[in-house]
Amino acid sequence: MPFVRGKSRSAARDRRHTRLRKKIEGTALKPRLVVTRSARHVFVQVVDDSKGHTVASASTMEPDFRSFAGSKTDKAKKIGGVIAERAKKAGVASVVFDRGGNRYAGRVAAIAEGARESGLEL
């Protein structure tokens, strides 16, 4: 990604996310799977935009994942599986994937892969 003076990477990510959000909207039947990424952790939510409610959520900050030995990508894949199970328990079978302006690679792709493997349709 070219770095232009005066434009930060986070601002560029915000612009990409704004562009994506114009196209993506979660409904009660097919909510959004929102991925938020920090340097150390990932946070995932299943959001019904029609009501403004979070249906299910998971993150690597939960006590179960604090002791998980593995790379950040391995944790992200496991989080994808956990969010899929929680979403299915809440009655959600398929979701719209919202990568949050991040590139579909690394931890973001691992979350999607883990969710697919656990039976959630993206």
N, CA, C and O atoms as a MOPAC input file, in Angstrom:
PM7 MOZYME 1SCF
protein

 N      0.84900 1    -1.17600 1     0.00000 1
 C      0.00000 1     0.00000 1     0.00000 1
 C      0.88800 1     1.22900 1     0.00000 1
 O      1.71500 1     1.38900 1     0.89800 1
 N      0.73500 1     2.10300 1    -0.98800 1
 C      1.57000 1     3.29900 1    -1.01200 1
 C      1.21700 1     4.21500 1     0.14900 1
 O      0.05400 1     4.35800 1     0.52600 1
 N      2.23700 1     4.82100 1     0.69600 1
 C      2.05100 1     5.68700 1     1.85800 1
 C      2.17800 1     7.12600 1     1.40500 1
 O      3.26900 1     7.56000 1     1.03600 1
 N      1.09600 1     7.87000 1     1.42300 1
 C      1.06300 1     9.25900 1     0.99300 1
 C      1.22300 1    10.14400 1     2.21700 1
 O      0.61500 1     9.89200 1     3.25700 1
 N      2.04900 1    11.18800 1     2.09100 1
 C      2.27200 1    12.06600 1     3.22800 1
 C      0.95100 1    12.71900 1     3.64700 1
 O      0.18800 1    13.20400 1     2.81300 1
 N      0.70700 1    12.71700 1     4.94500 1
 C     -0.51600 1    13.30100 1     5.46500 1
 C     -1.67100 1    12.32300 1     5.57000 1
 O     -2.70700 1    12.65000 1     6.14900 1
 N     -1.51200 1    11.14200 1     5.02500 1
 C     -2.57500 1    10.13600 1     5.07800 1
 C     -2.04800 1     8.93700 1     5.86700 1
 O     -1.06200 1     8.31400 1     5.47400 1
 N     -2.69400 1     8.62500 1     6.95400 1
 C     -2.22500 1     7.51100 1     7.77200 1
 C     -2.84500 1     6.20100 1     7.29800 1
 O     -3.83400 1     6.19400 1     6.56600 1
 N     -2.25400 1     5.10800 1     7.72500 1
 C     -2.78300 1     3.79900 1     7.36900 1
 C     -4.14700 1     3.57400 1     7.99300 1
 O     -5.03000 1     2.97400 1     7.38100 1
 N     -4.31200 1     4.06200 1     9.21600 1
 C     -5.61200 1     3.87300 1     9.86500 1
 C     -6.69100 1     4.68800 1     9.15900 1
 O     -7.83900 1     4.25100 1     9.07800 1
 N     -6.33900 1     5.85700 1     8.65100 1
 C     -7.30900 1     6.65800 1     7.90700 1
 C     -7.68700 1     5.95300 1     6.60500 1
 O     -8.84900 1     5.97800 1     6.20000 1
 N     -6.71700 1     5.33200 1     5.95600 1
 C     -6.99100 1     4.58400 1     4.73100 1
 C     -7.89600 1     3.39300 1     5.02900 1
 O     -8.80900 1     3.09800 1     4.25800 1
 N     -7.64500 1     2.70600 1     6.14900 1
 C     -8.48800 1     1.57800 1     6.54800 1
 C     -9.90800 1     2.05600 1     6.83100 1
 O    -10.87600 1     1.38500 1     6.47400 1
 N    -10.03000 1     3.21500 1     7.47300 1
 C    -11.35000 1     3.78000 1     7.75400 1
 C    -12.10400 1     4.10600 1     6.46100 1
 O    -13.31000 1     3.87700 1     6.37100 1
 N    -11.39900 1     4.63800 1     5.46600 1
 C    -12.04600 1     4.93600 1     4.18500 1
 C    -12.52200 1     3.65100 1     3.50700 1
 O    -13.62300 1     3.60500 1     2.96000 1
 N    -11.68700 1     2.60600 1     3.54600 1
 C    -12.09300 1     1.32300 1     2.96200 1
 C    -13.31100 1     0.76500 1     3.68100 1
 O    -14.23000 1     0.24300 1     3.04900 1
 N    -13.31600 1     0.87700 1     5.01500 1
 C    -14.43800 1     0.35900 1     5.79500 1
 C    -15.72000 1     1.12500 1     5.47600 1
 O    -16.79100 1     0.52700 1     5.37200 1
 N    -15.61600 1     2.43100 1     5.32200 1
 C    -16.78500 1     3.23600 1     4.96900 1
 C    -17.33100 1     2.81900 1     3.61200 1
 O    -18.54500 1     2.71400 1     3.43900 1
 N    -16.45000 1     2.58000 1     2.65200 1
 C    -16.87200 1     2.12800 1     1.32500 1
 C    -17.59200 1     0.78800 1     1.41200 1
 O    -18.61700 1     0.57600 1     0.76400 1
 N    -17.03200 1    -0.12700 1     2.23300 1
 C    -17.65200 1    -1.44700 1     2.39100 1
 C    -19.02100 1    -1.35200 1     3.04600 1
 O    -19.95700 1    -2.04300 1     2.64100 1
 N    -19.14000 1    -0.50200 1     4.05300 1
 C    -20.39100 1    -0.41300 1     4.80500 1
 C    -21.53100 1     0.15400 1     3.96000 1
 O    -22.70100 1    -0.04300 1     4.28900 1
 N    -21.20100 1     0.85900 1     2.87000 1
 C    -22.24400 1     1.33300 1     1.96800 1
 C    -22.91400 1     0.15600 1     1.26900 1
 O    -24.09100 1     0.22700 1     0.91600 1
 N    -22.16800 1    -0.92200 1     1.07000 1
 C    -22.65800 1    -2.07600 1     0.32000 1
 C    -23.18200 1    -3.19400 1     1.22100 1
 O    -24.06300 1    -3.95100 1     0.81400 1
 N    -22.65300 1    -3.30500 1     2.43700 1
 C    -22.95800 1    -4.43400 1     3.31300 1
 C    -23.92900 1    -4.00800 1     4.40600 1
 O    -23.71900 1    -3.00500 1     5.08800 1
 N    -24.99900 1    -4.79000 1     4.56000 1
 C    -25.92300 1    -4.54500 1     5.65900 1
 C    -26.41800 1    -5.88800 1     6.17300 1
 O    -26.78500 1    -6.76500 1     5.39000 1
 N    -26.42600 1    -6.04200 1     7.47700 1
 C    -26.89600 1    -7.27500 1     8.08100 1
 C    -28.38000 1    -7.20000 1     8.38200 1
 O    -28.88700 1    -6.15200 1     8.78200 1
 N    -29.07500 1    -8.31000 1     8.18900 1
 C    -30.49700 1    -8.39500 1     8.50000 1
 C    -30.69300 1    -9.44700 1     9.57800 1
 O    -29.73100 1   -10.06400 1    10.03500 1
 N    -31.93400 1    -9.64800 1     9.98300 1
 C    -32.21600 1   -10.66700 1    10.99100 1
 C    -31.91400 1   -12.05700 1    10.43900 1
 O    -31.43700 1   -12.92400 1    11.17200 1
 N    -32.18900 1   -12.27900 1     9.14200 1
 C    -31.93200 1   -13.58700 1     8.54100 1
 C    -30.45600 1   -13.79600 1     8.22300 1
 O    -29.94200 1   -14.91000 1     8.32600 1
 N    -29.78200 1   -12.72100 1     7.83600 1
 C    -28.36900 1   -12.82100 1     7.45500 1
 C    -27.60900 1   -11.64100 1     8.05400 1
 O    -27.37300 1   -10.64400 1     7.37200 1
 N    -27.22000 1   -11.75000 1     9.34000 1
 C    -26.51400 1   -10.63800 1     9.99000 1
 C    -25.06800 1   -10.51300 1     9.51700 1
 O    -24.55400 1   -11.38300 1     8.81400 1
 N    -24.42100 1    -9.41500 1     9.91400 1
 C    -23.01700 1    -9.17500 1     9.56400 1
 C    -22.09900 1    -9.87200 1    10.55100 1
 O    -22.35400 1    -9.85800 1    11.75500 1
 N    -21.03900 1   -10.47900 1    10.05400 1
 C    -19.95700 1   -11.00100 1    10.88800 1
 C    -18.85000 1    -9.95200 1    10.83100 1
 O    -18.12700 1    -9.86300 1     9.83900 1
 N    -18.71700 1    -9.15800 1    11.89300 1
 C    -17.80800 1    -8.01500 1    11.92200 1
 C    -16.48900 1    -8.42400 1    12.56100 1
 O    -16.47400 1    -8.98000 1    13.65900 1
 N    -15.38700 1    -8.15100 1    11.88000 1
 C    -14.05500 1    -8.47000 1    12.38400 1
 C    -13.34300 1    -7.17600 1    12.74500 1
 O    -13.24100 1    -6.26200 1    11.92700 1
 N    -12.85100 1    -7.10400 1    13.98200 1
 C    -12.02600 1    -5.98900 1    14.43000 1
 C    -10.69300 1    -6.57100 1    14.86500 1
 O    -10.64200 1    -7.58500 1    15.56200 1
 N     -9.62500 1    -5.92600 1    14.44900 1
 C     -8.29400 1    -6.46900 1    14.65600 1
 C     -7.43500 1    -5.44300 1    15.36800 1
 O     -7.46500 1    -4.25800 1    15.03600 1
 N     -6.66500 1    -5.90100 1    16.35100 1
 C     -5.64800 1    -5.04500 1    16.95500 1
 C     -4.30900 1    -5.73600 1    16.75100 1
 O     -4.23900 1    -6.77400 1    16.09400 1
 N     -3.26100 1    -5.17500 1    17.30100 1
 C     -1.93800 1    -5.76900 1    17.12100 1
 C     -1.85600 1    -7.15000 1    17.76600 1
 O     -1.15700 1    -8.02900 1    17.26300 1
 N     -2.56200 1    -7.34200 1    18.86700 1
 C     -2.45600 1    -8.58900 1    19.61800 1
 C     -3.71200 1    -9.45500 1    19.57800 1
 O     -3.61600 1   -10.68000 1    19.65600 1
 N     -4.87400 1    -8.84500 1    19.46000 1
 C     -6.13000 1    -9.57500 1    19.59200 1
 C     -7.03100 1    -9.38400 1    18.37800 1
 O     -6.83200 1    -8.47600 1    17.57100 1
 N     -8.03100 1   -10.26500 1    18.26900 1
 C     -9.10100 1   -10.10300 1    17.28800 1
 C    -10.43100 1   -10.16700 1    18.02700 1
 O    -10.57500 1   -10.87500 1    19.02300 1
 N    -11.39400 1    -9.41300 1    17.51900 1
 C    -12.72300 1    -9.34900 1    18.10600 1
 C    -13.71900 1    -9.60200 1    16.98200 1
 O    -13.60800 1    -9.01500 1    15.90600 1
 N    -14.68700 1   -10.47200 1    17.22800 1
 C    -15.65300 1   -10.83500 1    16.20100 1
 C    -17.05600 1   -10.71000 1    16.78300 1
 O    -17.31900 1   -11.16100 1    17.89800 1
 N    -17.95500 1   -10.09300 1    16.01600 1
 C    -19.34300 1    -9.95200 1    16.44300 1
 C    -20.26700 1   -10.31300 1    15.29300 1
 O    -19.94900 1   -10.07000 1    14.12900 1
 N    -21.40900 1   -10.89300 1    15.62300 1
 C    -22.47800 1   -11.10900 1    14.65900 1
 C    -23.53900 1   -10.06500 1    14.98200 1
 O    -24.14300 1   -10.09700 1    16.05400 1
 N    -23.76700 1    -9.12800 1    14.04000 1
 C    -24.61400 1    -7.96300 1    14.29700 1
 C    -25.82400 1    -7.95300 1    13.36700 1
 O    -25.69000 1    -8.10400 1    12.15200 1
 N    -27.00500 1    -7.77300 1    13.95600 1
 C    -28.24400 1    -7.57900 1    13.20800 1
 C    -28.45600 1    -6.07400 1    13.08400 1
 O    -28.84900 1    -5.42300 1    14.05200 1
 N    -28.20000 1    -5.51400 1    11.89800 1
 C    -28.28100 1    -4.06800 1    11.70000 1
 C    -29.71300 1    -3.54600 1    11.71400 1
 O    -29.93500 1    -2.37300 1    12.01400 1
 N    -30.68300 1    -4.39200 1    11.39700 1
 C    -32.07000 1    -3.91800 1    11.38300 1
 C    -32.54100 1    -3.55100 1    12.78900 1
 O    -33.33400 1    -2.62400 1    12.95200 1
 N    -32.05900 1    -4.26800 1    13.80400 1
 C    -32.41200 1    -3.97100 1    15.19000 1
 C    -31.29300 1    -3.24900 1    15.92900 1
 O    -31.53000 1    -2.62200 1    16.96200 1
 N    -30.07900 1    -3.33800 1    15.40400 1
 C    -28.93700 1    -2.74200 1    16.08700 1
 C    -28.46100 1    -3.57800 1    17.25900 1
 O    -27.91300 1    -3.05000 1    18.22600 1
 N    -28.67300 1    -4.89900 1    17.17200 1
 C    -28.28900 1    -5.80000 1    18.25600 1
 C    -27.10900 1    -6.68000 1    17.87000 1
 O    -26.94800 1    -7.05600 1    16.70900 1
 N    -26.29200 1    -6.99900 1    18.85800 1
 C    -25.23300 1    -7.98100 1    18.68000 1
 C    -25.80900 1    -9.34000 1    19.04000 1
 O    -26.25500 1    -9.55100 1    20.16800 1
 N    -25.80000 1   -10.26000 1    18.08500 1
 C    -26.37600 1   -11.58900 1    18.28000 1
 C    -25.40100 1   -12.48800 1    19.02300 1
 O    -25.79600 1   -13.21900 1    19.93100 1
 N    -24.11700 1   -12.43500 1    18.64000 1
 C    -23.08600 1   -13.25400 1    19.27400 1
 C    -21.75500 1   -12.52700 1    19.15300 1
 O    -21.56300 1   -11.70600 1    18.25700 1
 N    -20.83500 1   -12.84000 1    20.06700 1
 C    -19.51200 1   -12.22300 1    20.00000 1
 C    -18.46800 1   -13.17300 1    20.56800 1
 O    -18.77800 1   -14.08000 1    21.33900 1
 N    -17.22400 1   -12.93900 1    20.16500 1
 C    -16.09300 1   -13.70900 1    20.67800 1
 C    -14.83300 1   -12.88300 1    20.46900 1
 O    -14.76100 1   -12.06300 1    19.55400 1
 N    -13.84000 1   -13.10500 1    21.32400 1
 C    -12.56300 1   -12.41700 1    21.15100 1
 C    -11.45100 1   -13.24500 1    21.78000 1
 O    -11.69500 1   -14.14600 1    22.58200 1
 N    -10.23100 1   -12.91300 1    21.39300 1
 C     -9.08200 1   -13.62000 1    21.95800 1
 C     -8.75800 1   -13.13100 1    23.35700 1
 O     -7.84000 1   -13.65200 1    23.99100 1
 N     -9.49100 1   -12.14200 1    23.85500 1
 C     -9.26800 1   -11.66000 1    25.21900 1
 C    -10.03800 1   -12.47400 1    26.25600 1
 O     -9.86900 1   -12.26900 1    27.45800 1
 N    -10.87900 1   -13.39000 1    25.79700 1
 C    -11.64100 1   -14.23000 1    26.72000 1
 C    -10.69500 1   -15.15800 1    27.46700 1
 O     -9.66000 1   -15.54500 1    26.92500 1
 N    -11.03000 1   -15.52000 1    28.70000 1
 C    -10.13700 1   -16.35400 1    29.51600 1
 C     -9.75200 1   -17.68800 1    28.86700 1
 O     -8.64800 1   -18.18500 1    29.08900 1
 N    -10.65200 1   -18.26900 1    28.06900 1
 C    -10.35000 1   -19.54600 1    27.41400 1
 C     -9.17500 1   -19.42600 1    26.44800 1
 O     -8.42100 1   -20.38200 1    26.26300 1
 N     -9.01900 1   -18.26700 1    25.83800 1
 C     -7.97800 1   -18.08600 1    24.83100 1
 C     -6.68600 1   -17.52300 1    25.39700 1
 O     -5.66300 1   -17.52300 1    24.71200 1
 N     -6.71100 1   -17.05400 1    26.60900 1
 C     -5.48600 1   -16.53100 1    27.23100 1
 C     -4.43800 1   -17.62500 1    27.35600 1
 O     -3.24300 1   -17.36800 1    27.21000 1
 N     -4.88800 1   -18.85100 1    27.62500 1
 C     -3.94300 1   -19.95000 1    27.82600 1
 C     -3.71600 1   -20.75500 1    26.54500 1
 O     -2.96600 1   -21.73100 1    26.55800 1
 N     -4.35500 1   -20.35700 1    25.43700 1
 C     -4.21900 1   -21.07900 1    24.17300 1
 C     -2.81800 1   -20.87500 1    23.61300 1
 O     -2.40800 1   -19.74600 1    23.34000 1
 N     -2.09100 1   -21.96500 1    23.44400 1
 C     -0.72400 1   -21.88200 1    22.91400 1
 C     -0.78500 1   -22.00200 1    21.39700 1
 O     -1.22200 1   -23.02200 1    20.86500 1
 N     -0.35600 1   -20.98300 1    20.72000 1
 C     -0.35500 1   -20.99100 1    19.27000 1
 C     -0.14200 1   -19.58700 1    18.74900 1
 O     -0.08500 1   -18.62400 1    19.51300 1
 N     -0.02700 1   -19.48800 1    17.44200 1
 C      0.19700 1   -18.17800 1    16.83700 1
 C     -1.10000 1   -17.36900 1    16.84400 1
 O     -2.17300 1   -17.89600 1    17.14100 1
 N     -0.98600 1   -16.09000 1    16.51400 1
 C     -2.16300 1   -15.22900 1    16.45900 1
 C     -3.12900 1   -15.71500 1    15.37700 1
 O     -4.34500 1   -15.59600 1    15.52700 1
 N     -2.58600 1   -16.25900 1    14.29300 1
 C     -3.43100 1   -16.77700 1    13.22100 1
 C     -4.17900 1   -18.02100 1    13.68000 1
 O     -5.34800 1   -18.20300 1    13.33800 1
 N     -3.51400 1   -18.88200 1    14.45400 1
 C     -4.18200 1   -20.06900 1    14.99800 1
 C     -5.31700 1   -19.67000 1    15.93600 1
 O     -6.39300 1   -20.26900 1    15.91200 1
 N     -5.07100 1   -18.65900 1    16.75800 1
 C     -6.11800 1   -18.16600 1    17.66100 1
 C     -7.29000 1   -17.60600 1    16.85900 1
 O     -8.45000 1   -17.81900 1    17.21500 1
 N     -6.98700 1   -16.89300 1    15.77800 1
 C     -8.03900 1   -16.30800 1    14.94900 1
 C     -8.90200 1   -17.39800 1    14.32100 1
 O    -10.12200 1   -17.25700 1    14.24200 1
 N     -8.27500 1   -18.47600 1    13.87800 1
 C     -9.03500 1   -19.57900 1    13.28200 1
 C     -9.94000 1   -20.22400 1    14.32500 1
 O    -11.08300 1   -20.57800 1    14.03500 1
 N     -9.42200 1   -20.37400 1    15.53500 1
 C    -10.22200 1   -20.95100 1    16.61900 1
 C    -11.38200 1   -20.01900 1    16.98400 1
 O    -12.48400 1   -20.48700 1    17.26700 1
 N    -11.14100 1   -18.71700 1    16.98000 1
 C    -12.20600 1   -17.73900 1    17.24500 1
 C    -13.29400 1   -17.84700 1    16.17900 1
 O    -14.48000 1   -17.71800 1    16.48600 1
 N    -12.89600 1   -18.08300 1    14.93000 1
 C    -13.87800 1   -18.27600 1    13.86100 1
 C    -14.79000 1   -19.45300 1    14.14700 1
 O    -15.99700 1   -19.38400 1    13.91400 1
 N    -14.21000 1   -20.54000 1    14.65500 1
 C    -15.01900 1   -21.70200 1    15.02800 1
 C    -15.94700 1   -21.41300 1    16.19000 1
 O    -17.10000 1   -21.84300 1    16.19900 1
 N    -15.43700 1   -20.67600 1    17.17700 1
 C    -16.23800 1   -20.34000 1    18.36200 1
 C    -17.41300 1   -19.44300 1    17.98100 1
 O    -18.53300 1   -19.66000 1    18.44200 1
 N    -17.16400 1   -18.43700 1    17.14300 1
 C    -18.25300 1   -17.52900 1    16.76200 1
 C    -19.29100 1   -18.26700 1    15.92500 1
 O    -20.48100 1   -17.96000 1    16.00300 1
 N    -18.85300 1   -19.23400 1    15.12700 1
 C    -19.80600 1   -20.02600 1    14.34100 1
 C    -20.72200 1   -20.82700 1    15.26300 1
 O    -21.93300 1   -20.87700 1    15.04700 1
 N    -20.15000 1   -21.45000 1    16.28400 1
 C    -20.96000 1   -22.22500 1    17.23500 1
 C    -21.93800 1   -21.32300 1    17.98100 1
 O    -23.10500 1   -21.67900 1    18.15000 1
 N    -21.47200 1   -20.16400 1    18.42500 1
 C    -22.34700 1   -19.23900 1    19.16300 1
 C    -23.44400 1   -18.67900 1    18.26700 1
 O    -24.57500 1   -18.48700 1    18.71300 1
 N    -23.11600 1   -18.41600 1    17.00800 1
 C    -24.12300 1   -17.90300 1    16.07500 1
 C    -25.17300 1   -18.96800 1    15.78700 1
 O    -26.36700 1   -18.66800 1    15.75000 1
 N    -24.74100 1   -20.20800 1    15.58300 1
 C    -25.69500 1   -21.28600 1    15.32700 1
 C    -26.60100 1   -21.50500 1    16.52800 1
 O    -27.78900 1   -21.78600 1    16.37300 1
 N    -26.03700 1   -21.37600 1    17.73000 1
 C    -26.83600 1   -21.51200 1    18.94700 1
 C    -27.89500 1   -20.40600 1    19.02300 1
 O    -28.98300 1   -20.61800 1    19.55900 1
 N    -27.57100 1   -19.23100 1    18.48600 1
 C    -28.50800 1   -18.10400 1    18.47800 1
 C    -29.47700 1   -18.16500 1    17.29700 1
 O    -30.32700 1   -17.28800 1    17.14700 1
 N    -29.35200 1   -19.20400 1    16.45600 1
 C    -30.28100 1   -19.37700 1    15.34600 1
 C    -29.84500 1   -18.74600 1    14.04100 1
 O    -30.67600 1   -18.51400 1    13.16300 1
 N    -28.56200 1   -18.46400 1    13.89300 1
 C    -28.04000 1   -17.85500 1    12.66500 1
 C    -27.30700 1   -18.92300 1    11.86400 1
 O    -26.38200 1   -19.55900 1    12.36900 1
 N    -27.72700 1   -19.12000 1    10.60000 1
 C    -27.10100 1   -20.13200 1     9.75500 1
 C    -26.11500 1   -19.52700 1     8.76000 1
 O    -25.12100 1   -20.16100 1     8.40700 1
 N    -26.38700 1   -18.29700 1     8.30400 1
 C    -25.48900 1   -17.66500 1     7.34100 1
 C    -25.31400 1   -16.19200 1     7.69500 1
 O    -26.19900 1   -15.57200 1     8.28400 1
 N    -24.15700 1   -15.64400 1     7.32700 1
 C    -23.81000 1   -14.26500 1     7.65800 1
 C    -23.18300 1   -13.57300 1     6.45400 1
 O    -22.76200 1   -14.22100 1     5.49600 1
 N    -23.13000 1   -12.24900 1     6.52100 1
 C    -22.39900 1   -11.43300 1     5.55100 1
 C    -21.07700 1   -11.07300 1     6.21500 1
 O    -21.07200 1   -10.53300 1     7.32100 1
 N    -19.95900 1   -11.36100 1     5.56200 1
 C    -18.64300 1   -11.13300 1     6.15900 1
 C    -18.23400 1    -9.67700 1     5.98400 1
 O    -18.15000 1    -9.18100 1     4.86000 1
 N    -17.98000 1    -8.99200 1     7.10200 1
 C    -17.52900 1    -7.59700 1     7.10800 1
 C    -16.10500 1    -7.58500 1     7.64700 1
 O    -15.88900 1    -7.71300 1     8.85200 1
 N    -15.13800 1    -7.43000 1     6.75200 1
 C    -13.73300 1    -7.49800 1     7.15400 1
 C    -13.24500 1    -6.21100 1     7.79600 1
 O    -12.09400 1    -6.13200 1     8.22500 1
 N    -14.09100 1    -5.21600 1     7.86800 1
 C    -13.76600 1    -3.98800 1     8.58100 1
 C    -12.67900 1    -3.15300 1     7.94300 1
 O    -11.94100 1    -2.46600 1     8.65000 1
 N    -12.55900 1    -3.19100 1     6.62100 1
 C    -11.53700 1    -2.40100 1     5.94900 1
 C    -10.17500 1    -3.06100 1     5.92600 1
 O     -9.24900 1    -2.54800 1     5.29700 1
 N    -10.03800 1    -4.20000 1     6.60700 1
 C     -8.77100 1    -4.93000 1     6.61000 1
 C     -8.67300 1    -5.78200 1     5.35400 1
 O     -9.69000 1    -6.15400 1     4.76700 1
 N     -7.44700 1    -6.08900 1     4.94400 1
 C     -7.25800 1    -6.97500 1     3.80200 1
 C     -7.70900 1    -8.37400 1     4.16700 1
 O     -7.57400 1    -8.79000 1     5.31700 1
 N     -8.24500 1    -9.10700 1     3.20000 1
 C     -8.67400 1   -10.48100 1     3.43400 1
 C     -7.43700 1   -11.37500 1     3.34300 1
 O     -7.19800 1   -12.03000 1     2.32900 1
 N     -6.66800 1   -11.38500 1     4.41400 1
 C     -5.44200 1   -12.18000 1     4.47700 1
 C     -5.11800 1   -12.40100 1     5.94500 1
 O     -5.65200 1   -11.70700 1     6.81000 1
 N     -4.26000 1   -13.34600 1     6.23000 1
 C     -3.78600 1   -13.56300 1     7.59200 1
 C     -4.88500 1   -13.89800 1     8.56900 1
 O     -5.64900 1   -14.84100 1     8.36200 1
 N     -4.96600 1   -13.11500 1     9.64800 1
 C     -5.93200 1   -13.39200 1    10.71600 1
 C     -7.37400 1   -13.20800 1    10.27000 1
 O     -8.25900 1   -13.94000 1    10.71200 1
 N     -7.61700 1   -12.23600 1     9.39700 1
 C     -8.97800 1   -11.99400 1     8.91400 1
 C     -9.46100 1   -13.19500 1     8.10300 1
 O    -10.59300 1   -13.64600 1     8.27700 1
 N     -8.61500 1   -13.70900 1     7.22400 1
 C     -8.96900 1   -14.88800 1     6.43400 1
 C     -9.09400 1   -16.12400 1     7.32400 1
 O     -9.93500 1   -16.98600 1     7.06600 1
 N     -8.26600 1   -16.22100 1     8.36900 1
 C     -8.32400 1   -17.36700 1     9.27700 1
 C     -9.64900 1   -17.40500 1    10.03300 1
 O    -10.19300 1   -18.48300 1    10.27400 1
 N    -10.16900 1   -16.24300 1    10.40700 1
 C    -11.47300 1   -16.18600 1    11.08000 1
 C    -12.55600 1   -16.73000 1    10.15000 1
 O    -13.38500 1   -17.54100 1    10.56200 1
 N    -12.54300 1   -16.28300 1     8.90000 1
 C    -13.54000 1   -16.74300 1     7.92900 1
 C    -13.41400 1   -18.24600 1     7.69600 1
 O    -14.41800 1   -18.95300 1     7.61400 1
 N    -12.18900 1   -18.72500 1     7.59200 1
 C    -11.95100 1   -20.15100 1     7.36300 1
 C    -12.44900 1   -20.98900 1     8.54100 1
 O    -13.09400 1   -22.01800 1     8.34300 1
 N    -12.15200 1   -20.55200 1     9.75500 1
 C    -12.61100 1   -21.26500 1    10.94600 1
 C    -14.12300 1   -21.29000 1    11.05300 1
 O    -14.70200 1   -22.29800 1    11.46000 1
 N    -14.77300 1   -20.18300 1    10.68900 1
 C    -16.23600 1   -20.12200 1    10.73300 1
 C    -16.84900 1   -21.05400 1     9.69300 1
 O    -17.83500 1   -21.73700 1     9.97100 1
 N    -16.26500 1   -21.08200 1     8.49800 1
 C    -16.76800 1   -21.97900 1     7.44700 1
 C    -16.61900 1   -23.43800 1     7.85500 1
 O    -17.53400 1   -24.23900 1     7.66400 1
 N    -15.46100 1   -23.78000 1     8.41700 1
 C    -15.21800 1   -25.16500 1     8.82400 1
 C    -16.17600 1   -25.60900 1     9.92100 1
 O    -16.48000 1   -26.79600 1    10.03700 1
 N    -16.65300 1   -24.66300 1    10.72500 1
 C    -17.58600 1   -24.99700 1    11.80200 1
 C    -19.04400 1   -24.94000 1    11.35300 1
 O    -19.95300 1   -25.09200 1    12.17000 1
 N    -19.26900 1   -24.72300 1    10.06600 1
 C    -20.61800 1   -24.83000 1     9.52600 1
 C    -21.36800 1   -23.53400 1     9.32000 1
 O    -22.55800 1   -23.56400 1     9.00900 1
 N    -20.71800 1   -22.40300 1     9.48100 1
 C    -21.37900 1   -21.11700 1     9.24200 1
 C    -21.19300 1   -20.74400 1     7.77600 1
 O    -20.07900 1   -20.80500 1     7.25600 1
 N    -22.26800 1   -20.36100 1     7.11400 1
 C    -22.19300 1   -20.00800 1     5.70000 1
 C    -21.87600 1   -18.52700 1     5.55000 1
 O    -22.60100 1   -17.67000 1     6.05600 1
 N    -20.77000 1   -18.23200 1     4.84100 1
 C    -20.37300 1   -16.83600 1     4.61500 1
 C    -20.71100 1   -16.44200 1     3.18600 1
 O    -20.46100 1   -15.30600 1     2.78300 1

